[in-house]
Amino acid sequence: MKKYKIFGSKYQLSKKLGYAEVPAIPGMFHAEILDNSDGRWKRCAFLSRHTYDECVKDADKYINTSYK
């Protein structure tokens, strides 16, 4: 079984700036594709896209096609 998690891109600032996280500009969205075929959830793919909708569409396509 595979599933995915979508999140927006961020930058982590330096130690001098307290390791704060700030949104990336221009924004990107990432899909982490997870697989548990051996009983543990492990990352099997990582996609980056410019829009949220495009990221969801490609993640669904990855899971529901011959990539299984």
C-alpha positions as CSV (number, residue, x, y, z in Angstrom):
1,M,0.0,0.0,0.0
2,K,1.2,3.5,-0.8
3,K,0.2,6.9,0.4
4,Y,1.5,10.4,0.1
5,K,1.9,13.6,2.2
6,I,2.0,17.1,0.7
7,F,3.8,20.0,2.2
8,G,5.0,23.4,1.3
9,S,8.6,24.2,0.9
10,K,10.5,26.0,3.6
11,Y,14.0,27.2,4.3
12,Q,15.6,26.7,7.7
13,L,17.7,29.7,8.7
14,S,21.2,29.4,10.2
15,K,22.1,28.8,13.8
16,K,22.9,32.5,14.2
17,L,19.2,33.2,13.3
18,G,17.8,30.6,15.6
19,Y,17.1,27.9,13.1
20,A,13.7,29.5,12.3
21,E,11.8,28.1,9.3
22,V,10.4,30.5,6.7
23,P,8.3,29.8,3.6
24,A,10.2,29.5,0.3
25,I,9.6,32.3,-2.2
26,P,8.6,31.4,-4.9
27,G,6.6,28.7,-3.2
28,M,6.9,25.0,-4.2
29,F,5.0,22.0,-3.0
30,H,6.5,18.6,-2.2
31,A,4.9,15.2,-2.2
32,E,6.5,12.5,-0.1
33,I,5.4,9.1,-1.4
34,L,5.4,6.4,1.3
35,D,5.2,2.6,0.9
36,N,4.6,-0.1,3.5
37,S,5.0,-3.2,1.4
38,D,7.4,-4.7,4.0
39,G,5.4,-3.6,7.1
40,R,7.1,-0.3,7.7
41,W,6.4,3.1,6.1
42,K,9.4,4.1,4.0
43,R,9.9,6.9,1.5
44,C,9.9,5.5,-2.0
45,A,9.6,8.8,-4.0
46,F,9.8,12.5,-3.6
47,L,8.1,14.9,-6.0
48,S,8.4,18.7,-6.3
49,R,5.8,20.8,-8.2
50,H,5.0,24.5,-8.5
51,T,1.3,24.3,-7.5
52,Y,-0.6,22.3,-4.9
53,D,-3.1,20.9,-7.4
54,E,-0.3,19.8,-9.7
55,C,1.5,18.1,-6.8
56,V,-1.7,16.2,-5.7
57,K,-2.4,15.2,-9.3
58,D,1.1,13.8,-9.9
59,A,1.2,12.0,-6.5
60,D,-2.2,10.3,-7.2
61,K,-0.9,9.4,-10.7
62,Y,2.3,7.9,-9.1
63,I,0.3,5.8,-6.6
64,N,-2.5,4.6,-9.0
65,T,-0.4,3.6,-12.0
66,S,2.1,1.0,-12.9
67,Y,4.6,2.4,-10.4
68,K,3.3,-0.1,-7.8
